[in-house]
Amino acid sequence: MWHFLTFFLLQYLLGHSSGSRILGVFPHVARSHFMMSETLMKGLAARGHEVVVISHFPQKTQIPNYTDISLVGSMPNFVSTVPLDVIATDSVYTIVTLLAELAVTGCEKTLSHPPVLKLINSKETFDLVITELFNTDCYVGFAYKFQAPFISIVTTPLLPWGYERFANPDNPSYIGNIFLGHSDKMSFLERLVNTIYLKKSQWEYHYWFDLPSQAVARRYFGESLPPLAEFVRNTSLVLVNRHFSLNQPVPNVPSVIEVGGLHVQIPKKLPEDIDKFLNESEHGAIFFSLGSTVRADTFSQQKMAAFLQAFSELPQRILWKWEGSTLPGQPKNIKTAKWLPQVDVLGHPKVRLFLTHGGLMGTMEAVFSGVPMVAIPLFGDQFHNVKNLQDEGIAVKLDHMSVTKEKVLAALREVLSNPSYKENAMAVSRAFRDRPMSPLNTAMFWTEYVIRHRGAPHMRSAALELSWYQYLLLDVIAVLFVITAASLLTLYVIFKKLFHLLVSKPLHSKAEKKKMN
């Protein structure tokens, strides 16, 4: 017995003491994009790995095994500064062009940042590189520089340009483009639009994002850096922020790992003033937040008045993430704060509804706590996310382009008065939580798996070696078509000959009889 205990104790100690060096490169300026990566890197550091993290969000207090390379000041402030009317245009083109501009600018600003340049020119070594799969692949140059295997993390379901590098199925007949408000059950017209947008997005990424980013990356990592579109096909695996209970089931190759809700922590006790405000809400409370990118105080006066008038007619209290210094005309049932611990607020038993923009991080936090929603999608993947929530019966969509007091009240009262929304939210929450391992443990296991197996090349799909026409079996279909056509032509000629013989023989016999007579 003691021999077994000693063996397992040694295994435990060895597993936690033989750490690896891991470089995480997460230069996107939105805080929501860093939340998943930060949780993963902290978890790896806690397991004894030495992690180096490049980001705009250095830790406020030092963490063992965790080293920051801060990007603060290298990019213009983008977080919580975007006016609603600039970004909420319902146009995919607006989002794609904004992402493309941020991609190329971000590559240049990040790679030229002195601390990053120092790392590029150093002789450091790493066992693994982790990058975000988002709007540029220029940071995989670190994997090329340090000759290390690399994995990706994505804060949304896979983007249209993320499937091909893993040979993951992206059939547009039932896998919706995340920039469109389609579910997995589409009409003919939706499937047509979905197919066009899939190919259009992939084309745009190659020419607007990838090629300009490649030019920047080669200036810093050398002209020998392979084409990014080819190099990313060596990605060992990707950790994806989705879960089939919420985002519908899709087929994934082994190198695509679902870790939806990786960033979600167990709710903690709220600050005293917020806890008191919620506890004293006789009819429950509504939590209103538009995330970390868009400022709520940039609502137009008409929309602002619509929300304030609607809120003033409700018996519930409203807890509002409001970036402004004051809220003009603030009703007595509203409490504002520039920052709120969202997971902890949503976990409070008095919160009955989440009024959200439909960002995936926030909606997963609401799903975790079983809170139904009224969602106002503004841009990006939010329309797709909200469609999923509607299909699950846990949210009502509110169109931000036509907000009125009456529409706000109707949406809020529908969710508050109809118990099916809360029941469905609790059912989805149970399915979302029910997993063999937590999302964080899942992500850490597969991260360490890649390190243990030196890139885990055995997880690579053979489909990556096929050309597009081989993958789609067009060459096989062409051969089968030729064989079928040749066979049909041969049968046609044979039957034509037989028919000619059968028809011409009686005629020939009749002609001979006439001659004899």
TIKOLKE-628247 format. One record per residue (C-alpha): residue number from 1; residue in one letter; y, z, x. Coordinates in nm, 4 decimals. Layout:
% residues N
    i  aa        yy        zz        xx
  NUM   a         Y         Z         X
...
***
This chain:
% residues 517
    i  aa        yy        zz        xx
    1   m    0.0000    0.0000    0.0000
    2   w    0.2467    0.0990    0.2714
    3   h    0.1613   -0.2186    0.4630
    4   f    0.2706   -0.4257    0.1620
    5   l    0.5922   -0.2252    0.1189
    6   t    0.6723   -0.2631    0.4893
    7   f    0.6081   -0.6373    0.4690
    8   f    0.8406   -0.6886    0.1707
    9   l    1.1083   -0.4679    0.3267
   10   l    1.1004   -0.6764    0.6457
   11   q    1.1186   -0.9964    0.4395
   12   y    1.4217   -0.8594    0.2544
   13   l    1.6013   -0.7559    0.5737
   14   l    1.5297   -1.0852    0.7466
   15   g    1.6482   -1.2790    0.4443
   16   h    1.9798   -1.0930    0.4473
   17   s    2.0433   -1.0780    0.8193
   18   s    1.9712   -1.4349    0.9333
   19   g    2.2850   -1.5856    0.7860
   20   s    2.4076   -1.9423    0.8248
   21   r    2.7562   -2.0793    0.8907
   22   i    2.8887   -2.2565    0.5819
   23   l    3.2148   -2.4506    0.5502
   24   g    3.3639   -2.4820    0.2025
   25   v    3.6393   -2.7418    0.1486
   26   f    3.8188   -2.6994   -0.1862
   27   p    4.1750   -2.8351   -0.1544
   28   h    4.2558   -2.9076   -0.5199
   29   v    4.5729   -2.7266   -0.6233
   30   a    4.4595   -2.6074   -0.9687
   31   r    4.3284   -2.2499   -0.9727
   32   s    4.0663   -2.3361   -1.2353
   33   h    3.9022   -2.5781   -0.9900
   34   f    3.8595   -2.3024   -0.7326
   35   m    3.7031   -2.0406   -0.9595
   36   m    3.3458   -2.1733   -0.9361
   37   s    3.3651   -2.2362   -0.5631
   38   e    3.5169   -1.8951   -0.4952
   39   t    3.2387   -1.7198   -0.6860
   40   l    2.9739   -1.9130   -0.4926
   41   m    3.1330   -1.8561   -0.1508
   42   k    3.1771   -1.4831   -0.2157
   43   g    2.8139   -1.4633   -0.3236
   44   l    2.6981   -1.6399   -0.0073
   45   a    2.9131   -1.4123    0.2062
   46   a    2.7611   -1.1085    0.0349
   47   r    2.4160   -1.2413    0.1269
   48   g    2.5049   -1.2373    0.4954
   49   h    2.6190   -1.5952    0.5492
   50   e    2.9364   -1.6589    0.7469
   51   v    3.1584   -1.8686    0.5224
   52   v    3.4814   -2.0487    0.6118
   53   v    3.6849   -2.1583    0.3093
   54   i    3.9662   -2.4157    0.3034
   55   s    4.1738   -2.3700   -0.0138
   56   h    4.5128   -2.2952   -0.1657
   57   f    4.3867   -1.9530   -0.2781
   58   p    4.3195   -1.7209    0.0182
   59   q    4.1751   -1.3791   -0.0592
   60   k    4.4302   -1.1005   -0.1052
   61   t    4.2061   -0.8481    0.0667
   62   q    3.9674   -0.9210    0.3506
   63   i    3.6016   -0.9771    0.2596
   64   p    3.3179   -0.9379    0.5123
   65   n    3.1808   -1.2717    0.6371
   66   y    3.4573   -1.4621    0.4518
   67   t    3.7264   -1.6469    0.6504
   68   d    4.0161   -1.8294    0.4845
   69   i    4.1908   -2.1399    0.6115
   70   s    4.4933   -2.1284    0.3845
   71   l    4.6556   -2.4435    0.2491
   72   v    4.9424   -2.2524    0.0896
   73   g    5.2635   -2.4525    0.1320
   74   s    5.0911   -2.7767    0.2257
   75   m    5.1270   -2.9299   -0.1231
   76   p    5.4019   -2.9141   -0.3866
   77   n    5.3429   -2.6452   -0.6505
   78   f    5.1443   -2.8009   -0.9339
   79   v    4.9807   -2.5081   -1.1040
   80   s    5.1528   -2.3871   -1.4225
   81   t    5.4420   -2.6301   -1.3743
   82   v    5.3330   -2.9328   -1.5750
   83   p    5.5313   -2.9977   -1.8954
   84   l    5.3140   -3.0733   -2.1969
   85   d    5.4879   -3.4006   -2.2797
   86   v    5.4202   -3.5363   -1.9284
   87   i    5.0466   -3.4868   -1.9270
   88   a    4.9410   -3.4646   -2.2936
   89   t    4.9730   -3.8339   -2.3777
   90   d    4.6186   -3.9023   -2.5122
   91   s    4.5987   -4.1753   -2.2464
   92   v    4.3056   -4.2025   -2.0061
   93   y    4.5255   -4.4238   -1.7859
   94   t    4.7799   -4.1411   -1.7425
   95   i    4.5103   -3.9013   -1.6233
   96   v    4.3400   -4.1520   -1.3933
   97   t    4.6650   -4.2540   -1.2221
   98   l    4.7675   -3.8876   -1.1802
   99   l    4.4282   -3.8012   -1.0287
  100   a    4.4435   -4.1014   -0.7958
  101   e    4.7892   -4.0015   -0.6707
  102   l    4.6779   -3.6407   -0.6172
  103   a    4.3663   -3.7627   -0.4348
  104   v    4.5383   -3.9684   -0.1668
  105   t    4.8323   -3.7287   -0.1289
  106   g    4.5949   -3.4334   -0.1117
  107   c    4.3848   -3.5956    0.1618
  108   e    4.6875   -3.6620    0.3803
  109   k    4.8507   -3.3222    0.3241
  110   t    4.5259   -3.1287    0.3733
  111   l    4.3896   -3.3081    0.6784
  112   s    4.7286   -3.3028    0.8538
  113   h    4.7766   -2.9292    0.7881
  114   p    4.7821   -2.7614    1.1346
  115   p    4.5028   -2.5058    1.0728
  116   v    4.2819   -2.7826    0.9311
  117   l    4.3623   -3.0141    1.2207
  118   k    4.2665   -2.7343    1.4576
  119   l    3.9272   -2.7084    1.2850
  120   i    3.8747   -3.0861    1.2973
  121   n    3.9448   -3.0888    1.6710
  122   s    3.7350   -2.7803    1.7418
  123   k    3.3801   -2.7578    1.8711
  124   e    3.2672   -2.5253    1.5947
  125   t    2.9297   -2.5784    1.4300
  126   f    2.8179   -2.5362    1.0709
  127   d    2.4797   -2.5367    0.9020
  128   l    2.6172   -2.6691    0.5726
  129   v    2.9353   -2.8179    0.4282
  130   i    3.0276   -2.7777    0.0597
  131   t    3.2921   -2.9986   -0.1034
  132   e    3.4171   -3.0481   -0.4577
  133   l    3.3109   -3.3671   -0.6301
  134   f    3.6329   -3.4570   -0.8081
  135   n    3.8984   -3.7136   -0.7278
  136   t    3.8330   -3.7901   -0.3600
  137   d    3.5472   -3.7946   -0.1105
  138   c    3.7617   -3.7815    0.2019
  139   y    3.6517   -3.4235    0.2776
  140   v    3.2882   -3.5234    0.3364
  141   g    3.4290   -3.6286    0.6727
  142   f    3.3759   -3.2648    0.7738
  143   a    3.0003   -3.3131    0.7280
  144   y    3.0202   -3.6238    0.9462
  145   k    3.2300   -3.4415    1.2069
  146   f    2.9966   -3.1392    1.2287
  147   q    2.6769   -3.3410    1.1727
  148   a    2.5741   -3.1009    0.8984
  149   p    2.4024   -3.1524    0.5634
  150   f    2.6381   -3.1267    0.2684
  151   i    2.6306   -3.0468   -0.1012
  152   s    2.8883   -3.0825   -0.3774
  153   i    3.0123   -2.8640   -0.6577
  154   v    3.1762   -3.0051   -0.9714
  155   t    3.3749   -2.8004   -1.2231
  156   t    3.2959   -3.0364   -1.5116
  157   p    2.9883   -3.2294   -1.6194
  158   l    2.9298   -3.5151   -1.3756
  159   l    3.2239   -3.7524   -1.3541
  160   p    3.1610   -4.1254   -1.4162
  161   w    3.1595   -4.1916   -1.0406
  162   g    2.9293   -3.8978   -0.9644
  163   y    2.6024   -4.0342   -1.1023
  164   e    2.5333   -4.3243   -0.8688
  165   r    2.5310   -4.1203   -0.5455
  166   f    2.2289   -3.9257   -0.6767
  167   a    2.0755   -4.2134   -0.8759
  168   n    2.1129   -3.9870   -1.1788
  169   p    2.0788   -4.1627   -1.5163
  170   d    2.4158   -4.2424   -1.6750
  171   n    2.3027   -4.4350   -1.9823
  172   p    2.6195   -4.4808   -2.1905
  173   s    2.4216   -4.5126   -2.5136
  174   y    2.4004   -4.1325   -2.5363
  175   i    2.5770   -3.9828   -2.2302
  176   g    2.9447   -3.9623   -2.3191
  177   n    3.2212   -4.0360   -2.0689
  178   i    3.3990   -3.7045   -2.0143
  179   f    3.7394   -3.8727   -2.0469
  180   l    3.6566   -3.9762   -2.4043
  181   g    3.6024   -3.7613   -2.7112
  182   h    3.2452   -3.8825   -2.7704
  183   s    2.9351   -3.6739   -2.8276
  184   d    2.5770   -3.7757   -2.7514
  185   k    2.5460   -3.9333   -3.0970
  186   m    2.7691   -4.2412   -3.1000
  187   s    2.8344   -4.5272   -3.3378
  188   f    2.8040   -4.8861   -3.2156
  189   l    3.1798   -4.9061   -3.1496
  190   e    3.1743   -4.5760   -2.9578
  191   r    2.8808   -4.6949   -2.7465
  192   l    3.0672   -5.0168   -2.6733
  193   v    3.3839   -4.8299   -2.5685
  194   n    3.1776   -4.5752   -2.3742
  195   t    3.0021   -4.8511   -2.1777
  196   i    3.3276   -5.0287   -2.0942
  197   y    3.4960   -4.7046   -1.9857
  198   l    3.1980   -4.6058   -1.7688
  199   k    3.2156   -4.9253   -1.5658
  200   k    3.5959   -4.9273   -1.5722
  201   s    3.6096   -4.5684   -1.4380
  202   q    3.3659   -4.6496   -1.1583
  203   w    3.5682   -4.9567   -1.0611
  204   e    3.8949   -4.7627   -1.0677
  205   y    3.7482   -4.4851   -0.8552
  206   h    3.6328   -4.7286   -0.5893
  207   y    3.9601   -4.9209   -0.5591
  208   w    4.2246   -4.6608   -0.6519
  209   f    4.0649   -4.3429   -0.5142
  210   d    3.7939   -4.4223   -0.2621
  211   l    3.9360   -4.6993   -0.0464
  212   p    4.2804   -4.5369    0.0034
  213   s    4.1117   -4.1998    0.0745
  214   q    3.8820   -4.3674    0.3261
  215   a    4.1794   -4.5042    0.5190
  216   v    4.3255   -4.1526    0.5416
  217   a    3.9929   -3.9924    0.6364
  218   r    3.9317   -4.2374    0.9226
  219   r    4.2666   -4.1469    1.0787
  220   y    4.1470   -3.7878    1.1167
  221   f    3.7684   -3.8163    1.1541
  222   g    3.7649   -4.1416    1.3519
  223   e    3.7085   -4.5071    1.2761
  224   s    3.3339   -4.4548    1.3157
  225   l    3.3294   -4.2630    0.9852
  226   p    3.1012   -4.4680    0.7558
  227   p    3.2378   -4.6027    0.4269
  228   l    3.2731   -4.3022    0.1990
  229   a    3.0890   -4.4763   -0.0856
  230   e    2.7842   -4.5072    0.1407
  231   f    2.8102   -4.1696    0.3120
  232   v    2.8208   -3.9668   -0.0127
  233   r    2.4788   -4.1059   -0.1014
  234   n    2.3519   -3.8591    0.1594
  235   t    2.4702   -3.5620   -0.0508
  236   s    2.1742   -3.3236   -0.0663
  237   l    2.2508   -3.1936   -0.4152
  238   v    2.5305   -3.1170   -0.6599
  239   l    2.5966   -2.7966   -0.8549
  240   v    2.7258   -2.9020   -1.1974
  241   n    2.9287   -2.6918   -1.4392
  242   r    2.7297   -2.7741   -1.7521
  243   h    2.4475   -2.6271   -1.9573
  244   f    2.2354   -2.8064   -2.2135
  245   s    2.3052   -2.5386   -2.4780
  246   l    2.6702   -2.6446   -2.4837
  247   n    2.6943   -2.9892   -2.3230
  248   q    2.3847   -3.1500   -2.4789
  249   p    2.0631   -3.2217   -2.2879
  250   v    2.0618   -3.5086   -2.0375
  251   p    1.8022   -3.6220   -1.7808
  252   n    1.8741   -3.5012   -1.4271
  253   v    1.7083   -3.5830   -1.0959
  254   p    1.6047   -3.2744   -0.8909
  255   s    1.9233   -3.2897   -0.6825
  256   v    2.1477   -3.2326   -0.9880
  257   i    2.1490   -2.8585   -1.0624
  258   e    2.3088   -2.7186   -1.3783
  259   v    2.4971   -2.3927   -1.3129
  260   g    2.7284   -2.3856   -1.6142
  261   g    2.9223   -2.0589   -1.6337
  262   l    2.8845   -1.9840   -1.2618
  263   h    3.2339   -1.8341   -1.2581
  264   v    3.1846   -1.6074   -1.5615
  265   q    3.1670   -1.2365   -1.4791
  266   i    3.0628   -0.9480   -1.7032
  267   p    3.3809   -0.8419   -1.8918
  268   k    3.5529   -0.5329   -1.7527
  269   k    3.7889   -0.2805   -1.9103
  270   l    4.1337   -0.4240   -1.9773
  271   p    4.4659   -0.2883   -1.8496
  272   e    4.5749    0.0006   -2.0703
  273   d    4.8615   -0.1773   -2.2509
  274   i    4.6503   -0.4799   -2.3444
  275   d    4.3532   -0.2656   -2.4447
  276   k    4.5794   -0.0540   -2.6688
  277   f    4.7352   -0.3638   -2.8286
  278   l    4.3931   -0.5061   -2.9152
  279   n    4.2322   -0.1791   -3.0238
  280   e    4.5131   -0.1139   -3.2696
  281   s    4.4773   -0.4549   -3.4353
  282   e    4.3479   -0.3624   -3.7800
  283   h    4.2503   -0.7214   -3.8665
  284   g    4.1431   -0.8279   -3.5193
  285   a    4.3255   -1.0432   -3.2673
  286   i    4.3743   -1.4045   -3.1605
  287   f    4.3913   -1.4911   -2.7916
  288   f    4.6113   -1.7931   -2.7092
  289   s    4.5972   -1.9546   -2.3633
  290   l    4.6475   -2.3086   -2.2335
  291   g    4.4917   -2.2441   -1.8934
  292   s    4.6387   -2.2471   -1.5442
  293   t    4.7882   -2.5968   -1.5261
  294   v    5.0093   -2.6444   -1.8337
  295   r    5.3018   -2.4190   -1.9207
  296   a    5.3065   -2.3051   -2.2837
  297   d    5.6842   -2.2659   -2.2658
  298   t    5.7184   -2.6453   -2.2320
  299   f    5.6171   -2.6966   -2.5964
  300   s    5.8738   -2.8977   -2.7890
  301   q    6.0987   -2.6898   -3.0175
  302   q    5.9257   -2.8328   -3.3247
  303   k    5.5775   -2.7360   -3.2039
  304   m    5.6964   -2.3969   -3.0816
  305   a    5.8438   -2.3228   -3.4233
  306   a    5.5208   -2.4332   -3.5921
  307   f    5.3126   -2.1845   -3.3927
  308   l    5.5597   -1.8977   -3.4278
  309   q    5.5937   -1.9464   -3.8050
  310   a    5.2162   -1.9703   -3.8462
  311   f    5.1526   -1.6591   -3.6370
  312   s    5.4129   -1.4586   -3.8317
  313   e    5.2164   -1.5196   -4.1544
  314   l    4.8867   -1.3890   -4.0160
  315   p    4.7705   -1.0258   -4.0371
  316   q    4.6001   -1.0610   -3.6956
  317   r    4.7718   -0.9750   -3.3694
  318   i    4.8332   -1.2549   -3.1172
  319   l    4.7860   -1.2086   -2.7423
  320   w    4.9586   -1.5068   -2.5801
  321   k    4.9563   -1.6213   -2.2168
  322   w    5.3228   -1.7159   -2.1971
  323   e    5.4811   -1.8213   -1.8671
  324   g    5.8432   -1.7835   -1.9767
  325   s    6.0525   -1.4734   -1.9255
  326   t    6.1121   -1.4337   -2.2999
  327   l    5.9743   -1.5816   -2.6219
  328   p    6.2652   -1.6701   -2.8534
  329   g    6.2033   -1.5612   -3.2124
  330   q    5.8949   -1.3598   -3.1160
  331   p    5.7277   -1.2044   -3.4250
  332   k    5.6216   -0.8397   -3.4122
  333   n    5.2498   -0.9219   -3.4081
  334   i    5.2718   -1.1154   -3.0774
  335   k    5.2319   -0.9753   -2.7259
  336   t    5.2964   -1.2078   -2.4309
  337   a    5.2025   -1.1916   -2.0626
  338   k    5.2405   -1.4390   -1.7766
  339   w    4.8854   -1.3695   -1.6646
  340   l    4.5864   -1.2249   -1.8497
  341   p    4.2286   -1.1447   -1.7385
  342   q    4.0775   -1.4088   -1.9647
  343   v    3.7085   -1.3131   -1.9349
  344   d    3.7895   -0.9486   -2.0066
  345   v    4.0116   -1.0361   -2.3040
  346   l    3.7479   -1.2627   -2.4580
  347   g    3.4904   -0.9885   -2.4108
  348   h    3.6948   -0.7386   -2.6143
  349   p    3.5305   -0.6672   -2.9537
  350   k    3.8591   -0.7041   -3.1429
  351   v    3.9153   -1.0670   -3.0322
  352   r    3.8091   -1.2829   -3.3270
  353   l    3.9340   -1.6253   -3.2184
  354   f    4.0339   -1.8119   -2.9034
  355   l    4.3186   -2.0628   -2.9378
  356   t    4.2606   -2.2875   -2.6366
  357   h    4.3338   -2.6280   -2.4851
  358   g    3.9603   -2.6899   -2.4469
  359   g    3.9268   -2.6542   -2.0699
  360   l    3.5625   -2.6110   -1.9715
  361   m    3.6148   -2.2863   -1.7795
  362   g    3.7814   -2.1109   -2.0720
  363   t    3.5479   -2.2484   -2.3376
  364   m    3.2434   -2.1348   -2.1379
  365   e    3.3987   -1.7887   -2.1113
  366   a    3.4441   -1.7858   -2.4903
  367   v    3.0872   -1.9086   -2.5431
  368   f    2.9575   -1.6351   -2.3106
  369   s    3.1219   -1.3731   -2.5349
  370   g    3.0415   -1.5503   -2.8632
  371   v    3.4040   -1.6107   -2.9635
  372   p    3.4754   -1.9093   -3.1957
  373   m    3.7714   -2.1343   -3.1204
  374   v    4.0562   -2.3480   -3.2434
  375   a    4.1021   -2.6101   -2.9732
  376   i    4.4036   -2.8264   -2.8915
  377   p    4.2775   -3.0834   -2.6363
  378   l    4.5553   -3.2171   -2.4150
  379   f    4.4106   -3.4280   -2.1318
  380   g    4.1126   -3.5025   -1.9078
  381   d    3.7714   -3.3747   -2.0145
  382   q    3.9147   -3.1545   -2.2899
  383   f    3.8568   -3.4055   -2.5718
  384   h    3.4926   -3.4349   -2.4667
  385   n    3.4560   -3.0570   -2.4420
  386   v    3.6091   -3.0004   -2.7843
  387   k    3.3829   -3.2621   -2.9431
  388   n    3.0828   -3.0682   -2.8069
  389   l    3.2232   -2.7449   -2.9528
  390   q    3.2749   -2.9118   -3.2916
  391   d    2.9191   -3.0475   -3.2909
  392   e    2.7900   -2.6948   -3.2280
  393   g    2.9969   -2.5648   -3.5205
  394   i    3.1938   -2.3156   -3.3110
  395   a    3.5405   -2.4733   -3.3106
  396   v    3.8010   -2.6574   -3.5152
  397   k    4.0096   -2.9252   -3.3459
  398   l    4.3895   -2.9211   -3.3803
  399   d    4.5725   -3.2420   -3.2865
  400   h    4.8623   -3.1502   -3.0580
  401   m    5.0502   -3.4706   -3.1441
  402   s    5.0904   -3.3679   -3.5090
  403   v    5.1179   -2.9890   -3.4957
  404   t    5.2818   -2.8283   -3.7997
  405   k    5.2856   -2.4746   -3.9329
  406   e    5.0544   -2.5763   -4.2164
  407   k    4.7988   -2.7379   -3.9859
  408   v    4.7979   -2.4428   -3.7464
  409   l    4.7458   -2.1990   -4.0345
  410   a    4.4719   -2.4141   -4.1901
  411   a    4.2780   -2.4346   -3.8624
  412   l    4.3101   -2.0629   -3.7846
  413   r    4.2214   -1.9525   -4.1377
  414   e    3.9198   -2.1844   -4.1472
  415   v    3.7665   -2.0182   -3.8416
  416   l    3.8733   -1.6651   -3.9360
  417   s    3.7489   -1.6829   -4.2955
  418   n    3.4309   -1.8885   -4.2514
  419   p    3.1576   -1.6661   -4.1006
  420   s    2.9515   -1.9675   -3.9890
  421   y    3.1789   -2.0207   -3.6872
  422   k    3.1125   -1.6687   -3.5545
  423   e    2.7408   -1.6961   -3.6336
  424   n    2.7144   -2.0296   -3.4524
  425   a    2.9160   -1.8947   -3.1579
  426   m    2.6756   -1.6028   -3.1225
  427   a    2.3723   -1.8350   -3.1431
  428   v    2.5109   -2.0648   -2.8719
  429   s    2.6023   -1.7593   -2.6638
  430   r    2.2435   -1.6331   -2.6754
  431   a    2.1093   -1.9750   -2.5678
  432   f    2.3770   -2.0068   -2.2975
  433   r    2.2850   -1.6685   -2.1457
  434   d    1.9069   -1.7101   -2.1737
  435   r    1.8036   -1.8353   -1.8277
  436   p    1.5412   -1.7460   -1.5676
  437   m    1.8187   -1.6766   -1.3138
  438   s    2.1918   -1.6269   -1.3447
  439   p    2.4074   -1.9336   -1.2633
  440   l    2.5248   -1.7661   -0.9408
  441   n    2.1728   -1.6838   -0.8239
  442   t    2.0632   -2.0362   -0.9140
  443   a    2.3492   -2.1863   -0.7120
  444   m    2.2820   -1.9604   -0.4133
  445   f    1.9088   -2.0335   -0.4191
  446   w    1.9586   -2.4100   -0.4063
  447   t    2.2368   -2.3823   -0.1472
  448   e    2.0063   -2.1845    0.0804
  449   y    1.7196   -2.4214   -0.0047
  450   v    1.9173   -2.7112    0.1453
  451   i    1.9852   -2.5067    0.4591
  452   r    1.6217   -2.3972    0.4924
  453   h    1.4977   -2.7539    0.4555
  454   r    1.7665   -2.9128    0.6740
  455   g    1.9276   -3.1186    0.4035
  456   a    1.6185   -3.1335    0.1789
  457   p    1.5714   -3.5122    0.2127
  458   h    1.2548   -3.4848    0.0016
  459   m    1.4803   -3.4304   -0.3046
  460   r    1.6343   -3.7736   -0.2589
  461   s    1.5470   -4.0201   -0.5345
  462   a    1.3880   -4.3485   -0.4259
  463   a    1.6253   -4.5156   -0.6715
  464   l    1.9000   -4.4747   -0.4099
  465   e    1.7273   -4.7378   -0.1970
  466   l    1.7253   -4.9959   -0.4736
  467   s    1.9922   -5.2571   -0.5336
  468   w    2.1487   -5.2603   -0.8785
  469   y    1.9371   -5.5478   -1.0050
  470   q    1.6186   -5.3774   -0.8819
  471   y    1.7203   -5.0487   -1.0454
  472   l    1.7760   -5.2280   -1.3769
  473   l    1.4500   -5.4251   -1.3288
  474   l    1.6422   -5.7479   -1.3673
  475   d    1.4239   -5.9173   -1.1033
  476   v    1.1082   -5.8059   -1.2881
  477   i    1.2558   -5.9135   -1.6215
  478   a    1.3497   -6.2496   -1.4686
  479   v    0.9949   -6.3056   -1.3375
  480   l    0.8432   -6.1975   -1.6690
  481   f    1.0848   -6.4292   -1.8485
  482   v    0.9859   -6.7221   -1.6241
  483   i    0.6161   -6.6458   -1.6687
  484   t    0.6575   -6.6125   -2.0448
  485   a    0.8682   -6.9278   -2.0650
  486   a    0.6220   -7.1212   -1.8472
  487   s    0.3291   -6.9966   -2.0542
  488   l    0.5024   -7.0924   -2.3790
  489   l    0.5943   -7.4323   -2.2332
  490   t    0.2349   -7.4865   -2.1199
  491   l    0.1038   -7.3892   -2.4629
  492   y    0.3587   -7.6185   -2.6231
  493   v    0.2470   -7.9139   -2.4091
  494   i   -0.1224   -7.8382   -2.4760
  495   f   -0.0722   -7.8051   -2.8502
  496   k    0.1433   -8.1150   -2.8544
  497   k   -0.1315   -8.3104   -2.6779
  498   l   -0.3961   -8.1740   -2.9129
  499   f   -0.1826   -8.2497   -3.2136
  500   h   -0.1231   -8.6016   -3.0853
  501   l   -0.4953   -8.6507   -3.0304
  502   l   -0.5879   -8.5096   -3.3703
  503   v   -0.3286   -8.7185   -3.5526
  504   s   -0.3709   -9.0388   -3.3553
  505   k   -0.7554   -9.0431   -3.3762
  506   p   -0.7791   -9.0940   -3.7539
  507   l   -0.5084   -9.3560   -3.7371
  508   h   -0.6937   -9.5317   -3.4575
  509   s   -1.0172   -9.5213   -3.6619
  510   k   -0.8458   -9.6713   -3.9657
  511   a   -0.7041   -9.9521   -3.7533
  512   e   -1.0498  -10.0381   -3.6178
  513   k   -1.1995  -10.0458   -3.9691
  514   k   -0.9325  -10.2907   -4.0818
  515   k   -1.0166  -10.5193   -3.7898
  516   m   -1.3861  -10.5096   -3.8773
  517   n   -1.3152  -10.6072   -4.2349
***
